[in-house]
C-alpha cells in the first residue's frame, strides 16, 4: 500500500511516508522462507486464543473465557492450549504462501489498473487493498479449510472431558478420544464423509473470510489515512524547532527546507500496528456469527444412521435455541483479542518481512 495517499493536502505541512515495496522488488525465495519462519512463530503465540474461542463456540451453554482457561489448564495442562497445533502449523505454511502471493500480485496489478483508469490515488489504494484481501482469502481457503476442519476437531475434543452442557465442572467426559492426532482425524473424516468431509463449511468459510479480508485491508488503509491526517493536524500546531527533538524530523533536500515531515521507522510501525488493531477488532465483531456457524459445521458429525451433519439453517436454529441470538457471539472475547493482536503483529511482521526481502537490500525509512 502506498501510504503517501494518507497525506492531507489541506494541512500546512505534509507527512512524507515511505512508498510500499512492490511485488516486483521482492526477493521471492527470501520472502517465502523468512515468511514461513516469522508467521509460524506468530501462529504459535496466538494459538491458545484460537483454542479458547473454539471451545466456547462448540459448547452447549455459555462458559466464561476465564473458567474455560482454568479448566483446560487443570485437566489437560499447558499442552491443552496447543491441541491440534501441529496440524494447524503444517497447513499454515502453504496457506500463508498462497495468501501472500495472491495478496501482493493482486494489489500490484489492481492498483496499477485503477490508477490508469483515472482513479485518485487514495481511491485506487482502497480498491487495490480490498481486491487483494478478497483474492488472498479465497486462495488460502483452498488449503486452509481441510486443515481448519481437522485442527478444530482436535481442539474441540479437548482432553476427552470437555465441558458441554451445564458448566465446566459438571461436564460428562467422553469414554475416549475420538481422534488420536491429525493423521488419525484425516483418515476417519475421509472414511466417513470422503474428501467433501474435509471441505465442510468451505462455502461459509469463503463468506466469512473473503469479505472479512476485503473489509480488513480496506479499513486498514482508511485507518492509516485517518491517523496520519490526525498526526499532521496536530504537528501543524507545533514549532519546527520542537519537531526536530521529537520522533518526526524535518526532511530537507537540495539545501532547501521541505515542509514535509518524515516519520522514522518506529513511528511508521506504531501507526501500522494501531491501524491493524482497529481494523482487526471491527472485522471480528462483524464476522463473529458467521465464524461461530462455520466452526459448528466443521466440528459436528452426522448421526449414527449415516445422515449428514446439520445444515446451516439447523445450526443457526440450534444456537438460538441454546442461548438466543447472543449464542452466535460465544467466543467473541478470545476472537476479538486474537484478531486484534494477530492483525497488529501480522502487519508489523509482514512489513518487516518485506523490508528484509527487498532486492539489493533496500531498506526504506
Residue, then its C-alpha position, 0 to 999 in steps of 0.5 A: x500500500x502506498x501510504x503517501x495517499x494518507x497525506x492531507x493536502x489541506x494541512x500546512x505541512x505534509x507527512x512524507x511516508x515511505x512508498x510500499x515495496x512492490x511485488x516486483x522488488x521482492x526477493x521471492x525465495x527470501x520472502x517465502x522462507x523468512x515468511x514461513x519462519x516469522x508467521x509460524x512463530x506468530x501462529x504459535x503465540x496466538x494459538x491458545x486464543x484460537x483454542x479458547x474461542x473454539x471451545x466456547x463456540x462448540x459448547x452447549x451453554x455459555x462458559x466464561x473465557x476465564x473458567x474455560x482457561x482454568x479448566x483446560x489448564x487443570x485437566x489437560x495442562x499447558x499442552x491443552x492450549x496447543x491441541x491440534x497445533x501441529x496440524x494447524x502449523x503444517x497447513x499454515x505454511x502453504x496457506x500463508x504462501x498462497x495468501x501472500x502471493x495472491x495478496x501482493x500480485x493482486x494489489x500490484x496489478x489492481x492498483x496499477x489498473x485503477x490508477x490508469x483508469x483515472x482513479x485518485x490515488x487514495x481511491x485506487x489504494x482502497x480498491x487495490x487493498x480490498x481486491x487483494x484481501x478478497x483474492x488472498x482469502x479465497x486462495x488460502x481457503x483452498x488449503x486452509x479449510x481441510x486443515x481448519x476442519x481437522x485442527x478444530x476437531x482436535x481442539x474441540x475434543x479437548x482432553x476427552x472431558x470437555x465441558x458441554x452442557x451445564x458448566x465446566x465442572x459438571x461436564x460428562x467426559x467422553x469414554x475416549x478420544x475420538x481422534x488420536x492426532x491429525x493423521x488419525x482425524x484425516x483418515x476417519x473424516x475421509x472414511x466417513x464423509x470422503x474428501x467433501x468431509x474435509x471441505x465442510x463449511x468451505x462455502x461459509x468459510x469463503x463468506x466469512x473470510x473473503x469479505x472479512x479480508x476485503x473489509x480488513x485491508x480496506x479499513x486498514x488503509x482508511x485507518x492509516x489515512x485517518x491517523x496520519x491526517x490526525x498526526x499532521x493536524x496536530x504537528x501543524x500546531x507545533x514549532x519546527x524547532x520542537x519537531x526536530x527533538x521529537x520522533x518526526x524530523x524535518x526532511x530537507x533536500x537540495x539545501x532547501x527546507x521541505x515542509x514535509x515531515x518524515x516519520x522514522x521507522x518506529x513511528x511508521x510501525x506504531x501507526x501500522x500496528x494501531x491501524x491493524x488493531x482497529x481494523x482487526x477488532x471491527x472485522x471480528x465483531x462483524x464476522x463473529x456469527x458467521x465464524x461461530x456457524x462455520x466452526x459448528x459445521x466443521x466440528x459436528x458429525x452426522x448421526x449414527x444412521x449415516x445422515x449428514x451433519x446439520x445444515x446451516x439453517x439447523x445450526x443457526x436454529x440450534x444456537x438460538x435455541x441454546x442461548x438466543x441470538x447472543x449464542x452466535x457471539x460465544x467466543x467473541x472475547x478470545x476472537x476479538x483479542x486474537x484478531x486484534x493482536x494477530x492483525x497488529x503483529x501480522x502487519x508489523x511482521x509482514x512489513x518487516x518481512x518485506x523490508x528484509x526481502x527487498x532486492x539489493x537490500x533496500x531498506x526504506x525509512 
